[in-house]
Amino acid sequence: MSTTTPRAVIEHLLSLTATGPTEKMADLFTEDATFEAPTAPPGAPAHEVGRETFRAHLAAGAQIQEFTGIDQVTIHETADPEVVITEYRLHGRVLTTDTRFAADIVMITRVRDGLITWIRTYSHEKAQPAAA
């Protein structure tokens, strides 16, 4: 049994996400973790199962985009000590077009024994004006 708190696991995930996507993010999940993204864009998976499936998703994502930072973070601990709700804004760019974007994200996670067993993310992405 891990002594890492669910909040600490999520804070670590956010720190990796801020400069990702990176396959290291997958190490924070159980082997059979479930990934849900009900608001995923067309063509992107809305449901995936398994750490290695997620690792492959992250590797593919790193070929398409890079994340340049996270801000506006609020972490909500809940009455269920395993469940954490996180709100944040993710900044990044599309590699092929250099289009910058920001995505407002709400992430609900279940963390057990120091690993994420389930995650559901809702995101709203918008392109950002090019830097002057």
C-alpha positions in Angstrom: 0.0 0.0 0.0 1.3 3.4 -1.0 1.6 6.4 1.4 1.3 8.8 -1.6 -2.0 10.8 -1.3 -4.4 11.0 -4.2 -3.7 14.8 -4.3 0.0 14.2 -4.5 -0.5 11.8 -7.4 -2.6 14.3 -9.3 -0.1 17.1 -8.6 2.6 14.8 -10.1 0.4 14.1 -13.1 -0.1 17.8 -13.7 3.7 18.5 -13.4 4.3 15.8 -16.1 1.5 17.1 -18.3 2.8 20.7 -18.2 5.7 19.7 -20.4 4.2 16.7 -22.2 2.6 14.7 -23.5 5.1 12.3 -22.1 4.9 8.5 -21.8 6.0 8.9 -18.2 2.5 10.0 -17.4 1.3 6.4 -18.0 3.5 5.2 -15.1 1.0 6.9 -12.7 -1.8 4.6 -13.7 -2.7 1.0 -12.9 -2.2 -1.7 -15.5 -6.0 -1.9 -16.1 -6.9 1.8 -15.7 -9.9 3.2 -17.5 -9.6 6.4 -19.5 -12.7 8.3 -20.5 -13.0 11.5 -22.6 -16.7 12.1 -23.4 -15.9 15.4 -25.1 -13.0 14.1 -27.2 -12.9 15.5 -30.8 -14.1 13.3 -33.7 -11.5 10.6 -34.4 -10.0 10.6 -30.9 -10.9 7.7 -28.6 -13.6 8.5 -26.0 -12.8 5.3 -24.0 -9.6 3.4 -23.5 -8.5 0.7 -21.1 -5.0 -0.1 -20.0 -1.8 1.6 -19.0 0.0 0.5 -22.2 -2.8 1.7 -24.4 -2.6 5.1 -22.7 1.2 5.0 -23.1 0.8 4.5 -26.9 -1.8 7.3 -27.0 0.7 9.6 -25.3 3.5 8.6 -27.7 1.3 9.3 -30.7 0.1 12.6 -29.1 3.7 13.7 -28.7 4.2 13.5 -32.5 1.2 15.9 -33.0 1.4 18.5 -30.2 3.4 19.7 -27.3 2.2 21.2 -24.0 3.9 24.4 -22.8 2.3 24.9 -19.4 -0.6 24.6 -17.0 -2.3 27.3 -15.0 -5.5 28.2 -13.3 -5.2 24.9 -11.3 -7.8 24.1 -8.6 -7.8 20.7 -6.9 -10.9 19.6 -5.1 -10.7 16.8 -2.7 -14.0 15.0 -2.2 -15.9 13.1 0.5 -14.6 9.9 -1.1 -10.9 10.0 -0.3 -9.9 8.2 -3.5 -11.7 10.8 -5.8 -10.1 14.1 -6.8 -11.6 16.6 -9.2 -9.1 19.0 -10.9 -9.8 22.1 -13.0 -6.9 23.6 -15.0 -6.0 25.3 -18.3 -3.5 23.5 -20.5 -1.4 25.5 -23.0 0.3 24.0 -26.0 0.9 24.1 -29.7 0.2 21.9 -32.7 3.6 20.9 -34.1 2.7 20.8 -37.8 1.0 24.3 -37.9 2.6 26.0 -34.9 -1.0 26.8 -33.9 -1.1 27.6 -30.2 -4.1 26.5 -28.1 -5.4 26.5 -24.6 -7.8 23.9 -23.2 -9.9 24.3 -20.2 -10.1 20.9 -18.5 -12.0 19.3 -15.8 -10.5 15.9 -14.7 -12.1 13.5 -12.3 -9.8 10.7 -11.0 -9.9 7.8 -8.7 -6.6 7.1 -7.1 -6.0 3.9 -5.1 -2.7 2.8 -3.5 -0.8 5.6 -5.2 -2.0 4.9 -8.8 -4.8 6.2 -10.9 -7.4 3.5 -11.6 -9.9 5.7 -13.5 -9.9 9.1 -15.1 -12.5 11.1 -17.0 -11.7 14.4 -18.6 -13.9 17.0 -20.1 -12.1 19.7 -22.2 -12.9 22.7 -24.2 -10.1 23.7 -26.5 -9.6 27.0 -28.4 -6.9 28.3 -30.7 -4.9 31.2 -29.5 -3.7 34.1 -31.6 -0.1 33.9 -32.8 2.5 35.6 -30.8 3.5 39.0 -32.1 
